[in-house]
Amino acid sequence: MPTTRTIRFTTSKFDVSKERRNPVNPIAGESLLRWLQARARPRFEVSEPDAEDWGWYSSVVCNGRHYLLGASASDDEGSEREWVLQIIKQRTLGERLLGREKMAENDECASFFQRLLESEAAFKGIAVDEAQ
């Protein structure tokens, strides 16, 4: 069973020039996390986006479990960019060692964010990968 759900799509919905500068690596992604943050309320509280060397991330707690939302966008200059959202279920060391609490196909948190993306008409070519 996977622990990460990765969703790829293309869109021209976000203007990455309005994002804060990523001080670690100039990769866009903040726009998607802010969009998700606004739509997740009041059901889930998504933390403020922060920069990382691979893009941007936020944390969310779903039913007492912690998840990391990772977002990045291609550096294409055109209006359509490829976006990637990773939903990672955080597990304790013991859970990882024993192979417990992996993300189920029907994981409520991952499914919620996937449905948000799938319901947005401006997002095209949505593809979902699940990885260990």
N, CA and C atoms as a LAMMPS dump frame, in Angstrom:
ITEM: TIMESTEP
0
ITEM: NUMBER OF ATOMS
396
ITEM: BOX BOUNDS ff ff ff
-5.0000000000000000e+02 5.0000000000000000e+02
-5.0000000000000000e+02 5.0000000000000000e+02
-5.0000000000000000e+02 5.0000000000000000e+02
ITEM: ATOMS id mol type element x y z
1 1 1 N 0.847 -1.185 0
2 1 2 C 0 0 0
3 1 3 C 0.891 1.247 0
4 2 1 N 0.443 2.267 -0.659
5 2 2 C 1.246 3.487 -0.776
6 2 3 C 1.221 4.344 0.485
7 3 1 N 2.194 5.225 0.578
8 3 2 C 2.21 6.227 1.64
9 3 3 C 2.142 7.631 1.045
10 4 1 N 2.263 7.72 -0.279
11 4 2 C 2.223 9.009 -0.961
12 4 3 C 1.293 8.931 -2.156
13 5 1 N 0.462 9.942 -2.318
14 5 2 C -0.349 10.086 -3.525
15 5 3 C 0.155 11.322 -4.246
16 6 1 N 0.51 11.157 -5.499
17 6 2 C 1.028 12.248 -6.317
18 6 3 C 0.033 12.538 -7.428
19 7 1 N -0.349 13.798 -7.541
20 7 2 C -1.341 14.2 -8.545
21 7 3 C -0.701 15.251 -9.441
22 8 1 N -0.74 14.992 -10.744
23 8 2 C -0.18 15.907 -11.742
24 8 3 C -1.308 16.452 -12.601
25 9 1 N -1.158 17.71 -12.994
26 9 2 C -2.142 18.321 -13.884
27 9 3 C -1.521 19.563 -14.514
28 10 1 N -2.186 20.104 -15.506
29 10 2 C -1.743 21.354 -16.113
30 10 3 C -2.84 22.398 -15.947
31 11 1 N -2.408 23.644 -15.836
32 11 2 C -3.361 24.745 -15.725
33 11 3 C -2.653 26.078 -15.96
34 12 1 N -3.448 27.054 -16.321
35 12 2 C -2.96 28.431 -16.406
36 12 3 C -3.632 29.28 -15.32
37 13 1 N -4.275 28.618 -14.362
38 13 2 C -5.052 29.294 -13.322
39 13 3 C -4.211 30.188 -12.408
40 14 1 N -2.971 29.815 -12.133
41 14 2 C -2.164 30.522 -11.147
42 14 3 C -1.116 31.406 -11.806
43 15 1 N -0.916 32.586 -11.242
44 15 2 C 0.123 33.513 -11.699
45 15 3 C 1.306 33.388 -10.744
46 16 1 N 2.297 32.598 -11.134
47 16 2 C 3.422 32.332 -10.223
48 16 3 C 4.281 33.564 -9.992
49 17 1 N 4.162 34.579 -10.832
50 17 2 C 4.944 35.805 -10.617
51 17 3 C 4.483 36.541 -9.358
52 18 1 N 3.297 36.213 -8.858
53 18 2 C 2.774 36.844 -7.64
54 18 3 C 3.112 36.058 -6.375
55 19 1 N 3.771 34.921 -6.541
56 19 2 C 4.175 34.135 -5.378
57 19 3 C 5.364 34.784 -4.677
58 20 1 N 5.485 34.485 -3.396
59 20 2 C 6.71 34.894 -2.692
60 20 3 C 7.884 34.158 -3.326
61 21 1 N 9.044 34.76 -3.263
62 21 2 C 10.249 34.122 -3.788
63 21 3 C 10.628 32.957 -2.886
64 22 1 N 10.884 31.822 -3.485
65 22 2 C 11.367 30.672 -2.732
66 22 3 C 12.857 30.895 -2.496
67 23 1 N 13.286 31.139 -1.25
68 23 2 C 14.68 31.474 -0.983
69 23 3 C 15.631 30.285 -1.096
70 24 1 N 15.102 29.073 -1.129
71 24 2 C 15.935 27.883 -1.175
72 24 3 C 16.238 27.495 -2.624
73 25 1 N 15.221 27.529 -3.468
74 25 2 C 15.336 27.124 -4.861
75 25 3 C 14.176 27.795 -5.604
76 26 1 N 14.424 28.439 -6.702
77 26 2 C 13.347 29.201 -7.365
78 26 3 C 12.315 28.317 -8.062
79 27 1 N 11.527 27.594 -7.253
80 27 2 C 10.476 26.723 -7.766
81 27 3 C 9.136 27.248 -7.254
82 28 1 N 8.175 27.357 -8.151
83 28 2 C 6.831 27.803 -7.773
84 28 3 C 6.059 26.657 -7.131
85 29 1 N 5.004 26.991 -6.422
86 29 2 C 4.143 25.998 -5.789
87 29 3 C 3.233 26.585 -4.733
88 30 1 N 3.57 27.768 -4.252
89 30 2 C 2.798 28.406 -3.19
90 30 3 C 1.349 28.654 -3.619
91 31 1 N 1.125 29.018 -4.859
92 31 2 C -0.227 29.337 -5.348
93 31 3 C -1.184 28.172 -5.157
94 32 1 N -0.754 26.97 -5.502
95 32 2 C -1.605 25.791 -5.358
96 32 3 C -1.933 25.536 -3.897
97 33 1 N -0.952 25.646 -3.019
98 33 2 C -1.208 25.408 -1.594
99 33 3 C -2.171 26.437 -1.014
100 34 1 N -2.052 27.68 -1.428
101 34 2 C -2.984 28.704 -0.945
102 34 3 C -4.406 28.429 -1.459
103 35 1 N -4.51 27.975 -2.691
104 35 2 C -5.811 27.623 -3.269
105 35 3 C -6.436 26.469 -2.479
106 36 1 N -5.64 25.447 -2.175
107 36 2 C -6.132 24.313 -1.395
108 36 3 C -6.492 24.732 0.03
109 37 1 N -5.676 25.586 0.615
110 37 2 C -5.903 26.068 1.975
111 37 3 C -7.279 26.738 2.085
112 38 1 N -7.609 27.574 1.117
113 38 2 C -8.883 28.29 1.134
114 38 3 C -10.072 27.343 0.975
115 39 1 N -9.912 26.29 0.202
116 39 2 C -11.009 25.374 -0.065
117 39 3 C -11.154 24.275 0.982
118 40 1 N -10.119 24.034 1.754
119 40 2 C -10.176 22.987 2.777
120 40 3 C -10.916 23.451 4.027
121 41 1 N -10.948 24.76 4.259
122 41 2 C -11.627 25.283 5.442
123 41 3 C -13.131 25.143 5.299
124 42 1 N -13.876 24.881 6.322
125 42 2 C -13.457 24.673 7.71
126 42 3 C -13.165 23.209 8.03
127 43 1 N -13.315 22.335 7.043
128 43 2 C -13.138 20.897 7.303
129 43 3 C -11.743 20.562 7.818
130 44 1 N -10.711 21.098 7.14
131 44 2 C -9.329 20.838 7.547
132 44 3 C -8.576 22.154 7.608
133 45 1 N -7.677 22.25 8.558
134 45 2 C -6.824 23.429 8.69
135 45 3 C -5.483 23.138 8.02
136 46 1 N -5.187 23.886 6.985
137 46 2 C -3.929 23.726 6.253
138 46 3 C -2.992 24.853 6.686
139 47 1 N -1.759 24.503 7.05
140 47 2 C -0.807 25.499 7.532
141 47 3 C -0.373 26.439 6.409
142 48 1 N 0.243 27.542 6.802
143 48 2 C 0.789 28.482 5.827
144 48 3 C 1.87 27.792 5.002
145 49 1 N 1.893 28.018 3.701
146 49 2 C 2.946 27.407 2.869
147 49 3 C 4.333 27.906 3.266
148 50 1 N 5.299 27.013 3.139
149 50 2 C 6.686 27.356 3.39
150 50 3 C 7.539 26.738 2.288
151 51 1 N 8.723 27.305 2.085
152 51 2 C 9.602 26.888 0.991
153 51 3 C 10.485 25.715 1.391
154 52 1 N 10.816 24.936 0.386
155 52 2 C 11.725 23.805 0.52
156 52 3 C 12.521 23.73 -0.776
157 53 1 N 13.575 22.95 -0.816
158 53 2 C 14.4 22.928 -2.027
159 53 3 C 13.681 22.325 -3.234
160 54 1 N 12.651 21.533 -3.035
161 54 2 C 11.906 20.924 -4.137
162 54 3 C 10.614 21.661 -4.459
163 55 1 N 10.302 22.734 -3.741
164 55 2 C 9.066 23.484 -3.979
165 55 3 C 8.528 24.095 -2.699
166 56 1 N 7.257 23.838 -2.436
167 56 2 C 6.571 24.409 -1.274
168 56 3 C 5.808 23.314 -0.55
169 57 1 N 5.569 23.525 0.758
170 57 2 C 4.823 22.532 1.519
171 57 3 C 3.929 23.197 2.552
172 58 1 N 2.898 22.464 2.936
173 58 2 C 2.015 22.821 4.043
174 58 3 C 1.706 21.54 4.801
175 59 1 N 1.29 21.698 6.044
176 59 2 C 0.881 20.565 6.866
177 59 3 C -0.624 20.614 7.053
178 60 1 N -1.21 19.447 7.222
179 60 2 C -2.643 19.368 7.483
180 60 3 C -2.873 18.185 8.423
181 61 1 N -3.847 18.339 9.321
182 61 2 C -4.233 17.248 10.212
183 61 3 C -5.621 16.796 9.782
184 62 1 N -5.731 15.513 9.479
185 62 2 C -6.997 14.912 9.073
186 62 3 C -7.305 13.771 10.043
187 63 1 N -8.385 13.899 10.769
188 63 2 C -8.793 12.852 11.715
189 63 3 C -7.654 12.433 12.637
190 64 1 N -6.908 13.414 13.126
191 64 2 C -5.836 13.151 14.076
192 64 3 C -4.526 12.689 13.462
193 65 1 N -4.5 12.499 12.146
194 65 2 C -3.273 12.085 11.455
195 65 3 C -2.655 13.279 10.757
196 66 1 N -1.337 13.337 10.743
197 66 2 C -0.624 14.433 10.1
198 66 3 C -0.234 14.044 8.675
199 67 1 N -0.407 15.023 7.774
200 67 2 C -0.058 14.847 6.37
201 67 3 C 0.772 16.049 5.927
202 68 1 N 1.601 15.824 4.934
203 68 2 C 2.362 16.895 4.3
204 68 3 C 1.822 17.049 2.885
205 69 1 N 1.512 18.282 2.505
206 69 2 C 1.128 18.6 1.135
207 69 3 C 2.325 19.276 0.486
208 70 1 N 2.851 18.699 -0.551
209 70 2 C 3.987 19.273 -1.263
210 70 3 C 3.542 19.714 -2.642
211 71 1 N 3.917 20.92 -3.047
212 71 2 C 3.491 21.439 -4.348
213 71 3 C 4.668 22.045 -5.09
214 72 1 N 4.67 21.813 -6.391
215 72 2 C 5.675 22.44 -7.25
216 72 3 C 5.088 22.588 -8.646
217 73 1 N 5.659 23.534 -9.381
218 73 2 C 5.201 23.797 -10.748
219 73 3 C 6.399 23.8 -11.683
220 74 1 N 6.145 23.432 -12.92
221 74 2 C 7.21 23.475 -13.915
222 74 3 C 7.623 24.919 -14.144
223 75 1 N 8.791 25.102 -14.704
224 75 2 C 9.268 26.464 -14.963
225 75 3 C 8.961 26.902 -16.394
226 76 1 N 7.965 26.277 -17.024
227 76 2 C 7.55 26.67 -18.371
228 76 3 C 7.139 28.134 -18.392
229 77 1 N 7.528 28.824 -19.427
230 77 2 C 7.2 30.243 -19.554
231 77 3 C 5.805 30.471 -20.118
232 78 1 N 5.212 29.454 -20.74
233 78 2 C 3.885 29.608 -21.328
234 78 3 C 2.811 29.72 -20.264
235 79 1 N 1.581 29.873 -20.714
236 79 2 C 0.487 30.044 -19.768
237 79 3 C 0.132 28.734 -19.061
238 80 1 N 0.309 27.615 -19.733
239 80 2 C 0.023 26.313 -19.13
240 80 3 C 1.282 25.779 -18.458
241 81 1 N 1.177 25.463 -17.185
242 81 2 C 2.284 24.861 -16.439
243 81 3 C 1.83 23.503 -15.926
244 82 1 N 2.801 22.61 -15.762
245 82 2 C 2.496 21.36 -15.094
246 82 3 C 2.678 21.575 -13.594
247 83 1 N 1.709 21.132 -12.833
248 83 2 C 1.737 21.226 -11.374
249 83 3 C 1.755 19.828 -10.786
250 84 1 N 2.415 19.692 -9.655
251 84 2 C 2.48 18.414 -8.952
252 84 3 C 2.099 18.66 -7.497
253 85 1 N 1.146 17.868 -7.018
254 85 2 C 0.775 17.892 -5.602
255 85 3 C 1.073 16.514 -5.036
256 86 1 N 1.877 16.48 -3.98
257 86 2 C 2.15 15.233 -3.275
258 86 3 C 1.437 15.291 -1.931
259 87 1 N 0.72 14.231 -1.623
260 87 2 C 0.043 14.101 -0.333
261 87 3 C 0.734 12.951 0.382
262 88 1 N 1.423 13.276 1.468
263 88 2 C 2.251 12.291 2.163
264 88 3 C 1.701 12.08 3.566
265 89 1 N 1.339 10.857 3.865
266 89 2 C 0.854 10.519 5.199
267 89 3 C 2.056 10.334 6.107
268 90 1 N 2.115 11.112 7.173
269 90 2 C 3.218 11.024 8.12
270 90 3 C 2.984 9.816 9.036
271 91 1 N 4.045 9.036 9.25
272 91 2 C 3.954 7.862 10.112
273 91 3 C 5.108 7.863 11.095
274 92 1 N 4.868 7.289 12.241
275 92 2 C 5.927 7.19 13.242
276 92 3 C 6.961 6.161 12.778
277 93 1 N 8.112 6.182 13.414
278 93 2 C 9.152 5.216 13.088
279 93 3 C 8.624 3.796 13.298
280 94 1 N 7.935 3.585 14.4
281 94 2 C 7.376 2.26 14.677
282 94 3 C 6.392 1.816 13.607
283 95 1 N 5.537 2.727 13.161
284 95 2 C 4.578 2.395 12.099
285 95 3 C 5.298 2.034 10.805
286 96 1 N 6.36 2.757 10.506
287 96 2 C 7.128 2.45 9.284
288 96 3 C 7.827 1.11 9.401
289 97 1 N 8.447 0.848 10.538
290 97 2 C 9.167 -0.414 10.732
291 97 3 C 8.226 -1.617 10.668
292 98 1 N 7.035 -1.441 11.191
293 98 2 C 6.071 -2.542 11.22
294 98 3 C 5.139 -2.541 10.001
295 99 1 N 5.312 -1.574 9.111
296 99 2 C 4.486 -1.522 7.899
297 99 3 C 3.037 -1.158 8.171
298 100 1 N 2.801 -0.388 9.211
299 100 2 C 1.426 -0.028 9.603
300 100 3 C 1.062 1.384 9.156
301 101 1 N -0.225 1.636 9.113
302 101 2 C -0.791 2.963 8.84
303 101 3 C -0.391 3.538 7.492
304 102 1 N -0.214 2.658 6.503
305 102 2 C 0.035 3.159 5.153
306 102 3 C -1.239 3.792 4.637
307 103 1 N -1.089 4.632 3.639
308 103 2 C -2.242 5.317 3.075
309 103 3 C -3.104 4.329 2.294
310 104 1 N -4.368 4.233 2.663
311 104 2 C -5.302 3.357 1.959
312 104 3 C -5.788 4.052 0.687
313 105 1 N -6.262 3.272 -0.255
314 105 2 C -6.777 3.843 -1.501
315 105 3 C -7.907 4.832 -1.233
316 106 1 N -8.687 4.556 -0.189
317 106 2 C -9.811 5.429 0.154
318 106 3 C -9.468 6.395 1.296
319 107 1 N -8.191 6.687 1.496
320 107 2 C -7.75 7.608 2.548
321 107 3 C -8.543 8.911 2.462
322 108 1 N -9.171 9.29 3.566
323 108 2 C -10.056 10.458 3.557
324 108 3 C -9.34 11.746 3.175
325 109 1 N -8.152 11.955 3.714
326 109 2 C -7.421 13.187 3.438
327 109 3 C -6.982 13.258 1.978
328 110 1 N -6.318 12.208 1.501
329 110 2 C -5.842 12.197 0.111
330 110 3 C -7.018 12.295 -0.853
331 111 1 N -8.085 11.583 -0.558
332 111 2 C -9.261 11.61 -1.432
333 111 3 C -9.912 12.99 -1.459
334 112 1 N -9.942 13.657 -0.317
335 112 2 C -10.521 14.998 -0.237
336 112 3 C -9.769 15.964 -1.154
337 113 1 N -8.447 15.982 -1.051
338 113 2 C -7.661 16.91 -1.871
339 113 3 C -7.672 16.509 -3.344
340 114 1 N -7.696 15.224 -3.621
341 114 2 C -7.795 14.779 -5.011
342 114 3 C -9.117 15.241 -5.628
343 115 1 N -10.219 15.092 -4.88
344 115 2 C -11.529 15.543 -5.391
345 115 3 C -11.555 17.048 -5.626
346 116 1 N -10.886 17.817 -4.755
347 116 2 C -10.815 19.265 -4.976
348 116 3 C -10.176 19.571 -6.328
349 117 1 N -9.077 18.902 -6.622
350 117 2 C -8.396 19.127 -7.898
351 117 3 C -9.262 18.67 -9.073
352 118 1 N -9.88 17.511 -8.925
353 118 2 C -10.69 16.963 -10.019
354 118 3 C -11.94 17.792 -10.297
355 119 1 N -12.41 18.528 -9.31
356 119 2 C -13.633 19.319 -9.496
357 119 3 C -13.362 20.692 -10.108
358 120 1 N -12.108 21.065 -10.264
359 120 2 C -11.759 22.369 -10.828
360 120 3 C -11.624 22.256 -12.345
361 121 1 N -12.514 22.919 -13.072
362 121 2 C -12.53 22.832 -14.538
363 121 3 C -11.249 23.343 -15.182
364 122 1 N -10.534 24.244 -14.518
365 122 2 C -9.317 24.823 -15.093
366 122 3 C -8.116 23.876 -15.013
367 123 1 N -8.254 22.756 -14.295
368 123 2 C -7.169 21.797 -14.173
369 123 3 C -7.382 20.698 -15.213
370 124 1 N -6.39 20.484 -16.059
371 124 2 C -6.519 19.534 -17.165
372 124 3 C -5.516 18.394 -17.043
373 125 1 N -5.876 17.269 -17.621
374 125 2 C -4.964 16.131 -17.686
375 125 3 C -4.556 15.585 -16.333
376 126 1 N -5.485 15.502 -15.416
377 126 2 C -5.162 15.049 -14.065
378 126 3 C -4.759 13.57 -14.09
379 127 1 N -3.594 13.291 -13.508
380 127 2 C -3.087 11.909 -13.398
381 127 3 C -2.67 11.662 -11.961
382 128 1 N -2.995 10.493 -11.458
383 128 2 C -2.72 10.145 -10.059
384 128 3 C -1.785 8.948 -9.999
385 129 1 N -0.717 9.098 -9.203
386 129 2 C 0.233 8.007 -8.952
387 129 3 C 0.269 7.776 -7.462
388 130 1 N 0.431 6.511 -7.084
389 130 2 C 0.607 6.196 -5.67
390 130 3 C 1.912 5.446 -5.528
391 131 1 N 2.694 5.814 -4.519
392 131 2 C 4.025 5.224 -4.344
393 131 3 C 4.249 4.822 -2.901
394 132 1 N 5.192 3.929 -2.715
395 132 2 C 5.549 3.442 -1.376
396 132 3 C 6.28 4.49 -0.599
